Each structure stands twice: as C-alpha cells, then as structure tokens.
C-alpha cells in the first residue's frame, strides 16, 4: 500500500480549488519529496507561490493539450492527480469542441505522457455529470473516465496504474453558489434557484482530498471509486445560507439535470460497496485486473442524489459552511 512519502507528486490544473487543498494537505501530511503544479494561468501560479513558500514546490506553465510539455513536466514524477479540465456545463454546450480538446484529447495526452515517463500511479478526477450524461461536459468526462480505465490494458506491463475518482458538488470550490447566495441575501435580493425540487451530492474539499489520497493507497489500476456522501436539497441550502429569503425560480440551464447520478443502474452488475465507497469495475477486465473486496450491490442499483440514503439538513449545511 503506497504511503506517498518521499515521492514526487504532480497535479494538473493544480491552481484550482482542489489543487490548492490537495497541496496544503500533502505538504502537511504526506512528506513528499517534491510537488509540482502544471497549469495554464501564470497569474494564478504567481498568487499560489505566495501561498506555498516551500522549497519542495515546482511550477510548470503548460497545457494538457500539449503532450511535449507534459513529457517534460512528468519527468521523474511518481504520482499524478489529474484535475485539469474545462467544467462549466452551459459553456460546454456553446463551445463543445474546446471541451473535447481539453477533457478528452488532453486526458489522452496525460495518459500517454504518464506511461512514457514511467509514472507509478495516476488518479483522474471525474464528476457526477459523467454518469448517464445529458450534457457535453458530462460526455467528455465519461469519455475521459473510459480512457483512464482502459489505459491499464497497455500500461500495466510497464508499471503505470491508472484509476478514476468520481464525486459530486464540492463545498467551497470555485463556482460554488454559496458566495452568490450570501451576497444576494446581504443585499436583500431574491435567491435564484433552478428548481425547488433540485438535489445534489455534496462533499467538502478536505473530504475530496482525503478520498483521493486514500484511493492512491488502495488502487491497483482500473478502478472507478465513488465515495458514499450525502445529498442536499437546494431549498435546504437556501435556508442554511439565507434563512427566510425570497427565492425566484429561473429554470434549468442548458445541459443541467434536476438530480445527479454517480453510478447508473446499468453499471450495478460491476459495482461493489466497501465501507465508505463504491468501486465500479472495468467493463472489460483484462489480465491485469484484481477484483476488489466488497459486497456486490443489488441488481439495478443506482446511486442518485434524489434517492440517496444520506441527507444533509439545513443545520448540517450551516455547520459545514461555517467549518469550511
């Protein structure tokens, strides 16, 4: 079981919310030899260098669309967290091929460069929108998930293992509605909601980071890991952030779902439950596959935000927001 100590770790898209939280955790708890950030935005890297004045940090300006740059950045790297992606659902509907170039072709570049560079393990971050996708963003992330899992068919012989972690909305991440709700409430304005029946999976940044680290430690390659996390109702979130506020229903945005899903019913036959997670097995299980321990889920099981057995109350949400 890998403990990641004295290792060289690289995070693609490392200037995002997850990257910052992961790097803070890694520097404090994992005792890495080196942590590298690869991202496109020099201003964000400049600002982030002030946050992490640690001589173990390395900074690469680069784009995952550029395989040559990845080969240079991955040299000597042991572990990669692949967090780089274009993520806005409605923007993807208007600019679909830009999302294909980054989320699909860029992901294949990460895979190829990792294998050619002799990286030990890669964990790619996915999204609940990749399960039964109805939008372009979700479709590109599902494709990326399939690429990372199938890459083990030819990478295991050279020693590189790849797995995927899929989770829901992240509290405190960039783009969260919480700051918007707070600002509008303070200004006495109504809170815009898509639909009063909307539900979402909910995870905190520290929980997401620890889940990824734990996945590195347990993975053999080919797994799709899904944490057992609670759901929340959008109206409960409004009550937690802006109690008594007026709301206005604005309708579903392009490509948006009322409820999210992390495991589809059609995937139930290859899903097992462990204590705090589900493991979805590869569609094609080749010579390298090691069957994980766990209890098979019931046939037809789906993991959806509206039928979840774990729920956050307004008080739970209020406490989580205060802590995070």
C-alpha positions as CSV (number, residue, x, y, z in Angstrom):
1,X,0.0,0.0,0.0
2,X,1.6,3.3,-1.1
3,X,2.0,6.0,1.5
4,X,3.3,8.7,-0.9
5,X,6.0,9.7,1.5
6,X,9.3,10.9,-0.1
7,X,7.5,10.9,-3.5
8,X,7.4,13.3,-6.4
9,X,3.7,14.3,-7.0
10,X,2.3,16.4,-9.8
11,X,-1.2,18.0,-10.0
12,X,-2.5,19.0,-13.4
13,X,-4.8,22.0,-13.1
14,X,-3.2,22.5,-9.7
15,X,-4.2,26.1,-9.2
16,X,-7.8,25.3,-8.9
17,X,-9.7,24.8,-5.6
18,X,-8.9,21.1,-5.4
19,X,-5.3,21.6,-6.2
20,X,-4.8,24.2,-3.5
21,X,-6.4,22.0,-0.9
22,X,-4.5,18.9,-2.1
23,X,-1.2,20.6,-2.0
24,X,-1.8,22.1,1.5
25,X,-2.7,18.6,2.7
26,X,0.2,16.9,1.0
27,X,2.8,19.3,2.4
28,X,1.5,18.9,5.9
29,X,0.7,15.2,6.0
30,X,2.4,13.2,3.1
31,X,6.0,14.3,3.5
32,X,6.6,14.5,-0.3
33,X,10.0,15.0,-1.8
34,X,8.6,17.3,-4.4
35,X,5.2,18.7,-5.5
36,X,4.7,20.1,-9.0
37,X,1.8,22.2,-10.3
38,X,1.0,22.2,-14.0
39,X,-1.5,24.8,-15.2
40,X,-2.0,27.4,-17.9
41,X,-2.5,30.6,-15.8
42,X,0.6,32.4,-14.8
43,X,-1.2,34.9,-12.5
44,X,-2.8,32.1,-10.5
45,X,0.6,30.4,-10.2
46,X,2.1,33.7,-9.1
47,X,-0.6,34.1,-6.4
48,X,-0.3,30.5,-5.4
49,X,3.5,30.7,-4.9
50,X,2.9,33.2,-2.2
51,X,0.5,30.7,-0.5
52,X,3.1,27.9,-0.6
53,X,6.6,29.3,0.0
54,X,8.0,25.8,0.3
55,X,11.2,24.7,-1.4
56,X,9.6,21.4,-2.3
57,X,7.2,23.1,-4.7
58,X,7.8,23.3,-8.5
59,X,5.8,25.3,-11.0
60,X,5.1,24.4,-14.7
61,X,3.2,26.7,-17.1
62,X,1.7,24.3,-19.6
63,X,-1.5,22.9,-21.2
64,X,-2.6,19.3,-21.2
65,X,-3.3,19.8,-24.9
66,X,0.5,19.9,-25.4
67,X,1.9,16.4,-24.9
68,X,5.5,17.5,-25.3
69,X,5.2,19.8,-22.4
70,X,3.6,17.0,-20.3
71,X,6.6,14.7,-21.1
72,X,8.9,17.4,-19.8
73,X,6.8,18.1,-16.7
74,X,6.3,14.4,-15.8
75,X,10.0,13.5,-15.9
76,X,10.8,11.9,-12.5
77,X,7.2,12.1,-11.2
78,X,5.9,9.2,-9.2
79,X,2.2,10.1,-8.7
80,X,-0.2,12.3,-10.7
81,X,-3.5,13.8,-9.8
82,X,-5.2,14.8,-13.0
83,X,-7.5,17.7,-12.0
84,X,-7.2,19.9,-15.2
85,X,-10.5,20.2,-17.1
86,X,-13.0,22.6,-18.6
87,X,-16.0,22.4,-16.3
88,X,-18.8,24.8,-17.0
89,X,-21.9,22.9,-18.2
90,X,-23.6,25.7,-20.1
91,X,-20.3,27.0,-21.6
92,X,-19.6,23.5,-22.9
93,X,-22.9,23.5,-24.8
94,X,-21.8,26.6,-26.7
95,X,-18.1,25.6,-27.2
96,X,-18.2,21.8,-27.4
97,X,-15.0,21.1,-29.3
98,X,-12.9,23.2,-26.9
99,X,-14.1,20.8,-24.1
100,X,-13.3,17.8,-26.3
101,X,-9.8,19.1,-26.9
102,X,-9.1,19.6,-23.2
103,X,-11.2,17.0,-21.4
104,X,-10.8,14.1,-24.0
105,X,-7.7,14.7,-26.1
106,X,-5.9,16.4,-23.2
107,X,-6.7,13.4,-20.9
108,X,-5.2,11.0,-23.5
109,X,-2.1,13.2,-23.6
110,X,-1.8,12.8,-19.8
111,X,-2.2,9.1,-20.1
112,X,0.4,8.7,-22.8
113,X,2.9,11.0,-21.2
114,X,2.5,9.3,-17.8
115,X,3.1,5.9,-19.3
116,X,6.1,7.1,-21.3
117,X,7.6,8.8,-18.3
118,X,7.3,5.8,-16.0
119,X,4.8,7.4,-13.6
120,X,3.7,4.9,-10.9
121,X,0.1,5.9,-10.4
122,X,-2.4,8.4,-11.8
123,X,-5.7,9.3,-10.3
124,X,-8.1,11.3,-12.6
125,X,-10.8,13.4,-11.1
126,X,-14.3,12.8,-12.6
127,X,-17.7,14.2,-11.8
128,X,-21.2,13.0,-11.1
129,X,-22.2,14.5,-14.5
130,X,-20.2,11.7,-16.2
131,X,-22.8,9.1,-15.2
132,X,-25.6,8.9,-17.8
133,X,-24.6,12.2,-19.2
134,X,-27.1,14.5,-20.9
135,X,-24.6,17.4,-21.5
136,X,-21.4,17.8,-23.4
137,X,-19.3,18.4,-20.3
138,X,-20.5,15.1,-18.8
139,X,-20.0,13.3,-22.0
140,X,-16.4,14.4,-22.3
141,X,-15.7,13.4,-18.7
142,X,-17.3,10.0,-19.2
143,X,-15.0,9.6,-22.2
144,X,-12.0,10.6,-20.1
145,X,-13.1,8.1,-17.4
146,X,-13.1,5.3,-20.0
147,X,-9.7,6.4,-21.4
148,X,-8.1,6.2,-18.0
149,X,-9.6,2.8,-17.1
150,X,-8.8,1.2,-20.5
151,X,-5.3,2.6,-20.5
152,X,-4.4,-0.1,-17.9
153,X,-4.7,-2.6,-20.8
154,X,-1.4,-1.5,-22.1
155,X,0.2,0.4,-19.2
156,X,0.3,-2.3,-16.5
157,X,3.1,-4.1,-18.3
158,X,5.3,-1.0,-17.9
159,X,4.3,-0.4,-14.3
160,X,1.8,2.6,-14.6
161,X,-1.6,2.1,-12.9
162,X,-4.5,4.5,-13.6
163,X,-7.8,4.9,-11.7
164,X,-10.7,7.4,-11.5
165,X,-12.3,9.1,-8.6
166,X,-15.9,10.4,-9.2
167,X,-17.7,12.7,-6.7
168,X,-20.3,15.4,-6.6
169,X,-20.5,19.1,-5.9
170,X,-17.6,20.4,-3.8
171,X,-18.4,22.8,-1.0
172,X,-16.1,25.8,-1.1
173,X,-14.9,25.2,-4.6
174,X,-14.6,27.9,-7.3
175,X,-18.1,28.4,-8.8
176,X,-20.0,27.4,-5.7
177,X,-23.4,29.1,-5.3
178,X,-22.8,29.7,-1.6
179,X,-21.0,33.0,-2.0
180,X,-23.6,34.2,-4.5
181,X,-26.4,33.3,-2.2
182,X,-24.7,35.1,0.7
183,X,-24.1,38.2,-1.3
184,X,-27.7,38.4,-2.6
185,X,-29.1,37.8,0.8
186,X,-27.0,40.6,2.3
187,X,-28.2,42.9,-0.5
188,X,-31.8,42.0,0.2
189,X,-32.3,40.5,-3.2
190,X,-34.1,37.2,-4.1
191,X,-32.2,34.0,-4.4
192,X,-32.2,32.5,-7.9
193,X,-32.8,28.7,-8.0
194,X,-33.1,26.4,-10.9
195,X,-36.0,24.3,-9.5
196,X,-37.2,23.9,-5.9
197,X,-37.0,20.1,-6.2
198,X,-33.4,20.1,-7.3
199,X,-30.9,17.8,-5.3
200,X,-27.2,17.4,-5.4
201,X,-24.4,15.3,-3.9
202,X,-22.3,17.3,-1.5
203,X,-18.7,16.8,-0.4
204,X,-16.2,19.2,1.3
205,X,-12.8,19.9,-0.1
206,X,-11.0,18.2,2.8
207,X,-13.1,15.1,2.2
208,X,-12.4,15.1,-1.5
209,X,-8.7,15.4,-0.9
210,X,-8.6,12.6,1.6
211,X,-10.6,10.4,-0.6
212,X,-8.1,10.9,-3.5
213,X,-5.2,10.2,-1.2
214,X,-6.8,7.1,0.1
215,X,-7.5,6.0,-3.5
216,X,-3.8,6.2,-4.3
217,X,-3.1,4.0,-1.4
218,X,-5.6,1.3,-2.3
219,X,-5.7,1.3,-6.1
220,X,-4.3,-1.4,-8.4
221,X,-5.4,0.3,-11.6
222,X,-8.7,0.2,-13.5
223,X,-11.0,1.2,-10.5
224,X,-13.6,3.9,-10.6
225,X,-14.0,5.0,-7.0
226,X,-17.2,6.7,-5.8
227,X,-17.5,8.0,-2.2
228,X,-20.6,7.5,-0.1
229,X,-21.5,11.1,0.5
230,X,-24.8,12.8,1.5
231,X,-27.2,14.7,-0.7
232,X,-28.7,18.1,-0.1
233,X,-31.9,19.8,-1.3
234,X,-31.4,23.2,-2.9
235,X,-34.1,24.7,-0.7
236,X,-32.3,23.4,2.4
237,X,-29.1,25.1,1.1
238,X,-31.0,28.4,0.7
239,X,-32.4,28.0,4.2
240,X,-28.9,27.4,5.6
241,X,-27.3,30.3,3.8
242,X,-30.2,32.8,3.6
243,X,-32.9,31.9,6.1
244,X,-36.3,33.3,5.2
245,X,-35.0,34.8,1.9
246,X,-37.3,35.2,-1.1
247,X,-36.5,32.8,-4.0
248,X,-37.1,33.1,-7.7
249,X,-37.2,30.0,-10.0
250,X,-35.1,30.7,-13.1
251,X,-35.4,27.3,-14.8
252,X,-32.9,24.7,-15.9
253,X,-29.8,26.0,-17.7
254,X,-28.6,24.3,-20.9
255,X,-27.5,20.8,-20.2
256,X,-28.4,20.8,-16.5
257,X,-30.1,18.0,-14.5
258,X,-32.6,18.2,-11.7
259,X,-30.8,15.4,-9.9
260,X,-27.3,14.0,-10.3
261,X,-26.1,10.4,-10.5
262,X,-22.7,8.8,-9.8
263,X,-23.5,5.2,-10.6
264,X,-26.0,4.2,-13.3
265,X,-28.3,1.2,-12.9
266,X,-26.7,-0.4,-15.9
267,X,-23.3,-0.4,-14.0
268,X,-24.8,-2.2,-11.0
269,X,-23.6,-5.6,-12.1
270,X,-20.0,-4.5,-11.9
271,X,-20.2,-2.4,-8.7
272,X,-19.2,-3.4,-5.1
273,X,-19.7,-1.5,-1.9
274,X,-16.9,-1.1,0.6
275,X,-17.3,0.7,3.9
276,X,-17.3,4.3,2.7
277,X,-17.1,3.9,-1.0
278,X,-18.3,2.1,-4.1
279,X,-15.9,0.6,-6.6
280,X,-17.0,0.2,-10.2
281,X,-15.1,-2.4,-12.1
282,X,-13.9,-2.0,-15.7
283,X,-16.3,-3.0,-18.4
284,X,-13.5,-5.2,-19.9
285,X,-11.5,-7.0,-17.2
286,X,-8.2,-8.0,-18.7
287,X,-5.2,-9.9,-17.3
288,X,-4.1,-7.1,-15.0
289,X,-7.4,-6.8,-13.2
290,X,-7.5,-7.6,-9.5
291,X,-11.1,-8.0,-8.2
292,X,-11.6,-5.6,-5.2
293,X,-13.1,-6.8,-1.9
294,X,-16.6,-5.6,-1.2
295,X,-20.3,-6.5,-1.3
296,X,-21.9,-6.5,-4.7
297,X,-24.8,-4.0,-4.9
298,X,-28.3,-5.1,-5.8
299,X,-29.1,-5.6,-9.5
300,X,-30.5,-2.4,-10.8
301,X,-28.9,-0.3,-8.1
302,X,-28.2,3.3,-9.0
303,X,-26.5,6.0,-6.9
304,X,-28.6,9.2,-7.4
305,X,-28.8,12.4,-5.4
306,X,-32.6,12.2,-5.0
307,X,-32.7,8.5,-3.8
308,X,-29.7,8.7,-1.6
309,X,-30.0,7.3,1.9
310,X,-27.7,10.0,3.4
311,X,-29.1,13.6,3.6
312,X,-27.9,16.9,5.0
313,X,-30.3,19.1,6.9
314,X,-30.2,22.9,6.9
315,X,-28.5,22.7,10.3
316,X,-25.9,20.2,8.9
317,X,-25.3,22.5,5.9
318,X,-25.0,25.6,8.2
319,X,-22.4,23.8,10.3
320,X,-20.4,22.6,7.2
321,X,-20.4,26.0,5.7
322,X,-19.1,27.5,8.9
323,X,-16.3,24.9,9.2
324,X,-15.3,25.2,5.5
